[in-house]
Amino acid sequence: MEEGTELKSQSQVGLVDTLQLHFAKQQLIASKSTISSKSANVISQKSVLQEQLKTTNLEKTRIRNMYSENAATKRQVDEIEGKVKVIEEQIKSVGTQNAPIVNDLKSIDVQIEKINDQITKSKIMNPINGTVLTKYAEPGEITAFVKPLYKIADLSEMTLRIYVSETQLSKIKVGQRVTVKIDGEKDMKSYAGTLSWIASAAEFTPKIIQTKEERVNLVYAAKVNVKNDGNLKIGMPAEMWIN
């Protein structure tokens, strides 16, 4: 990016070093994979126990039917019911073991999202459509926090700052169409402009006004927006003419 370069809004113009963030993210992903395998093992155990419970419940039903026909003893019924309760408790225990594993996975997901957010914010995005006026930093250069990297302005529309006297104030209003003129080779060149702002309070005429007599007068500042055809430059003198 050089001075005079035209940039689009939200285009990426730089990137803060994210190597350490990348390593931290990869470490979290590896940890998540390890913990996920533990969770898979627990879930597998639970599936085995659920199959055992299913088979044992069938056996329980068969023995109860036999008992009702005096083909089985009360002891056999108690034993099969006890076996069912043991398997059910084992399933609850396995589910309890998996709960902290699930919480660990959620915690890692949150940490990964935080790193992703930091990586996203490490991208330096250009804020507006405009032209680079001044460059303050070079690629790879170490810069301080909040130090600007470049100065940019939207030159497609320029703002002319003018000053009007109290007697002229009643002739202008916000939104009014006016003519802005700049010096040309032979005649003054004209542009259509719109008054966008008028100060609510008077001030002394700025020192850029040439004569001492004019500088002691109170004036009102105002701004005129003008479409730029490429000939208008920042800081150049211009005049506002009321149509």
C-alpha positions, 0 to 999 in steps of 0.5 A: 500500500502506497500513498495515493492508493485507493482503498475500499471500505472493509478491505484488509490492509494488514494483519497483526502477527497471529502465530502464537494464537495459531499454536494455542488453537492447535493445542486446544484442538488436540486436547479436545480430540483426546477428551472426545476419545474418553467420552467415546469410550464412556458412551461405548461402555454405556451402550454395552450396559444398555444391551446387557440390561435389555437381555436381563430384563427379558430374562427377568420377564421369563423367570417371573412367568415361570414363577407364576406357573411354579416353575421357578423359585422366589430366590431366582426372581430376587436374583434376576431383579437384583441383577437388573438393579445393578446394571441400572446403577452401573448405567447411572454411574457411567452417565455421571462419568461422562458429565465432566467430560462434556463440560470440559469439551464445552470449555475448550469450545469456548476457548477456541471461539475466544482465539478465533475472535482474537484472530479475526480482530488481528485483521486490520480493516480499512474503515472507509472508501478513500485515498491514502494520503500519508503512510506512517508505518511499513510492513513488518514494522513494530508499532505502538498501540493506537498509533495510526498506520496511515491517513485516509480520506474520501476525496469523492466529496470534499468539504469547504469550510467558510465563514459568513458575517452576521449580516449574511447569515440570514441568506443561508440555511442548511440544505441550500444549494450554492456554487463553489468556485476555485481559481482556473487558468483563465476563469474561475471553475464552478461546482455545485455545492450543498450547505451541510452545517452552520455554526450555532455560535459566532467566533472571531474571524480566523487568522487565515483571513487576510486583513486585520480589519476583517479578523476582528469581526465576529463570523459564523463557520459553515460547511459546504459539501462538493462533489469532486471531479479530481481537481479539488485538493485538500487545503486549496482556497475556494469561494462560496457564491449564493445562487 
